[in-house]
Amino acid sequence: MAGTLTRETTVARLRAERAAGRAIYDALCGTGITAKMAARGGADLITTHCLAYFRMQGMSSMAGYLPICDANALTLELGERALLNVVRDTPLIAGLLCPDPTRDMARFLRRIAEAGFHGVMNCPTVALIDGKFRSDLEETGMGFVREIDVLGEASRMGLFTKAFCTTPDEALAMAEAGVDNIIVHFGNSSGGTIGSKTVLAADVALKRTAAVLDALAAKYADRIVTCHGGAIETPEQFAEFLKSEPRLDGYVGGSSAERFPVEQSVTDATRRFKAVKLANKK
């Protein structure tokens, strides 16, 4: 089945969901079991990356922004050893550290495709970094421009591509590079045991989304546009968000796709087992 999941068929699937009035759902998964169950539940895309791995080890996904692992090697291993064997009929996307200066990224993209991934995205992304550190990354060739270059190369190779963006300029640059799916990123998620205490306000998230959609409307209205992060934690909250910005095509779940459900269900199951009374004891 994997051979039928080309860029063309993936884009066609997503557009068909949009045309049918069904929200596109992209699950960011750090384990085989969460990926398998998300696919069984009907996720349109399954994505893995180093942030998801750390999240499912009980840590903050922000660990993926620290130099404590080889982000691209970890993503490749997660796919080859944990996800590709259990996700069959859903496109599997690799989140890559595109500005990795230690690799020939064109060659690495071929490795990703040969492993069985159907597409790539920019995760971790420097789009979430600001200030002098961001400018230093850009000036030394390890910034967002490099992410555009790598995803553009992936698009030319025939891989499905999607990109985290935080501004209209970032979104336009990615669309011009041929990226199929623009994801408006709202920053860290709130909620659960390790969620951020401070997240992007809903009105600011709406303004960011509207600005990106407005920028794409003239030339790239055909692109799939989804959103991720911030204060959206549940399907109900996303549905409410859509009332204010109905042009969005769907939602990308991270913590909401796997961490929140695991935190809730495992805790509840443990408590219910502990509530069982032994029959031969008073």
C-alpha positions in Angstrom: 0.0 0.0 0.0 2.9 2.3 0.7 3.7 2.6 -3.0 0.3 4.2 -3.7 0.9 7.0 -1.2 2.6 9.4 -3.6 2.7 13.1 -3.2 -0.1 13.4 -5.7 -2.4 10.9 -4.0 -1.7 12.4 -0.6 -2.6 15.9 -1.8 -5.6 14.5 -3.6 -6.7 12.8 -0.3 -6.4 16.0 1.7 -8.2 18.1 -0.9 -11.0 15.5 -1.0 -11.4 15.8 2.8 -11.6 19.5 2.5 -14.1 19.4 -0.3 -16.3 17.0 1.7 -16.3 19.5 4.7 -14.3 17.2 6.9 -11.4 18.7 8.9 -8.0 17.4 8.0 -6.3 15.8 11.1 -2.5 15.4 11.2 -1.2 13.4 14.3 2.4 14.1 15.5 3.4 10.8 17.1 6.5 9.7 19.0 5.7 6.0 19.5 4.5 3.2 17.3 1.3 2.6 19.4 0.1 6.2 19.2 0.8 6.3 15.5 -1.0 3.0 15.0 -4.0 4.1 16.9 -4.2 7.5 15.3 -4.1 5.9 11.9 -6.9 3.5 13.0 -8.9 6.5 14.2 -8.7 8.0 10.8 -5.8 10.5 10.9 -5.0 11.9 7.5 -1.3 12.2 8.1 1.0 10.6 10.7 4.2 12.6 11.5 7.2 11.8 13.7 10.1 13.8 14.9 12.5 14.2 17.8 10.1 16.5 19.7 7.4 13.8 19.7 10.0 11.3 20.9 10.9 13.4 24.0 7.2 14.2 24.7 6.4 10.5 24.9 9.3 9.8 27.3 7.5 12.1 29.8 9.6 15.2 29.1 8.7 18.5 27.4 9.0 18.4 23.6 11.1 21.5 24.0 14.0 19.1 24.7 14.1 18.6 21.0 15.5 22.2 20.7 18.5 21.4 22.8 21.7 19.7 21.5 21.1 16.5 23.3 20.5 14.2 20.3 21.0 13.8 16.6 17.5 15.0 15.6 17.5 13.6 12.1 19.0 10.2 13.0 16.4 9.9 15.8 13.5 10.6 13.3 14.9 8.1 10.8 15.2 5.4 13.5 11.7 6.1 14.9 10.3 5.6 11.4 12.3 2.5 10.5 11.9 0.7 13.8 8.7 1.9 15.3 6.2 3.5 12.8 6.7 2.2 9.3 5.9 -1.3 10.3 2.6 -0.4 12.0 1.2 2.4 9.9 0.2 1.0 6.5 -2.4 3.1 4.7 -1.7 6.6 6.1 1.1 8.9 4.7 4.0 8.9 7.2 5.9 12.2 7.4 9.4 12.8 8.7 10.0 15.9 10.8 13.6 17.0 10.0 16.1 19.5 11.4 16.5 21.0 7.9 19.5 23.4 8.8 21.6 20.4 10.0 25.1 21.6 9.0 26.6 18.1 9.5 24.7 16.5 6.6 24.2 16.7 2.9 20.5 17.2 3.3 19.7 16.3 -0.4 21.4 12.9 0.2 19.6 12.5 3.5 16.2 13.3 1.9 16.9 10.3 -0.4 17.6 8.1 2.7 14.3 9.3 4.2 12.4 8.4 1.0 14.2 5.0 0.7 13.3 4.2 4.3 9.6 4.5 3.3 8.6 8.0 4.5 6.1 9.7 2.2 7.0 13.3 3.0 9.0 15.7 5.2 8.5 18.8 7.2 10.6 21.4 9.1 10.5 20.2 12.7 12.3 21.3 14.9 11.9 24.7 13.2 13.8 27.9 13.8 10.5 29.7 13.2 9.8 29.4 16.9 13.1 31.1 17.8 13.4 34.9 18.0 15.8 37.6 19.0 19.6 37.7 18.5 19.9 33.9 18.6 17.5 33.7 15.6 19.4 36.4 13.7 22.7 34.6 14.4 21.3 31.3 13.0 20.1 33.1 9.9 23.4 34.9 9.4 25.4 31.6 9.7 23.2 29.6 7.3 21.3 27.6 9.8 18.0 29.6 9.7 14.6 29.5 8.2 16.0 30.1 4.7 17.7 26.7 4.9 14.4 25.1 5.9 12.9 26.6 2.7 15.7 25.3 0.6 15.5 21.7 2.0 11.7 21.5 1.7 11.9 22.9 -1.8 14.4 20.2 -2.7 12.1 17.6 -1.2 9.2 18.9 -3.2 11.3 18.7 -6.4 12.1 15.1 -5.5 8.3 14.3 -5.4 7.9 14.1 -1.7 4.9 15.5 0.1 5.9 18.6 2.1 4.5 20.6 4.9 5.9 23.5 6.8 5.5 25.2 10.2 5.3 28.9 9.7 4.6 31.8 12.1 4.4 34.8 9.7 2.9 35.6 6.3 6.4 36.0 4.8 7.5 32.5 6.0 4.3 31.0 4.6 4.7 32.7 1.2 8.3 31.6 1.0 7.4 28.0 1.7 4.5 28.1 -0.8 6.8 29.6 -3.4 9.2 26.7 -2.8 6.4 24.2 -3.6 5.3 23.2 -0.1 1.9 21.5 -0.2 0.7 22.2 3.4 1.2 25.4 5.4 0.9 25.0 9.1 0.3 28.1 11.2 2.2 27.4 14.4 1.0 29.0 17.6 3.9 27.8 19.8 3.9 25.5 22.8 0.7 23.7 23.9 -0.8 24.3 27.3 -2.4 21.6 29.5 -1.4 18.2 30.9 1.5 17.5 33.2 4.2 19.4 31.2 2.3 22.0 29.2 3.5 25.6 29.0 2.0 28.0 31.5 2.0 30.8 29.0 0.7 30.3 25.5 -0.4 32.5 22.6 -3.6 34.2 23.3 -6.6 33.1 21.2 -7.1 36.5 19.6 -3.4 36.7 18.6 -3.6 33.2 17.2 -6.6 34.2 15.1 -4.8 37.3 13.8 -1.8 35.2 12.9 -3.9 32.7 11.0 -5.9 35.4 9.2 -2.6 37.1 8.1 -1.2 33.9 6.7 -4.4 33.0 4.9 -4.7 36.5 3.5 -1.2 36.4 2.2 -1.7 33.1 0.5 -5.1 33.9 -1.0 -4.0 35.7 -4.2 -1.5 33.1 -5.6 -1.7 30.0 -3.4 -5.3 29.5 -2.4 -5.0 25.9 -3.4 -2.6 25.1 -0.5 -3.7 23.1 2.4 -3.6 25.3 5.5 -3.8 23.9 9.0 -2.8 25.1 12.5 -1.0 23.7 15.5 -0.2 24.4 19.2 -1.2 27.1 21.5 -4.3 26.9 23.6 -6.1 24.5 21.3 -6.2 21.2 23.3 -9.5 19.5 22.2 -11.6 18.9 19.1 -14.2 21.2 20.7 -11.7 24.0 21.0 -10.6 23.6 17.4 -14.3 23.6 16.3 -14.8 26.9 18.2 -11.6 28.3 16.6 -13.0 27.5 13.2 -16.1 29.6 13.9 -13.8 32.7 13.9 -11.6 31.5 11.0 -13.5 29.1 8.8 -10.9 29.2 6.0 -8.6 26.8 7.9 -8.6 23.2 6.5 -7.6 21.3 9.6 -5.6 20.8 12.8 -2.2 19.3 13.6 -2.2 17.5 17.0 0.9 17.1 19.1 0.3 16.8 22.8 -3.4 16.7 22.0 -2.8 13.7 19.7 -0.9 11.5 22.2 0.3 13.0 25.5 -3.1 14.2 26.8 -4.9 10.9 25.9 -2.1 8.8 27.5 -1.9 11.0 30.6 -5.6 10.7 31.1 -6.3 7.1 30.2 -3.3 5.5 31.9 -3.9 7.4 35.1 -7.6 6.5 35.1 -6.9 2.8 34.4 -4.3 2.7 37.2 -6.8 4.3 39.7 -9.5 1.8 38.7 -7.2 -1.2 39.2 -6.1 0.2 42.6 -9.7 0.5 43.6 -10.3 -3.2 43.3 -10.7 -4.9 46.8 -9.2 -8.3 47.5 -11.9 -10.9 48.1 -10.1 -12.7 51.0 -9.0 -9.6 52.9 -10.9 -7.4 55.2 
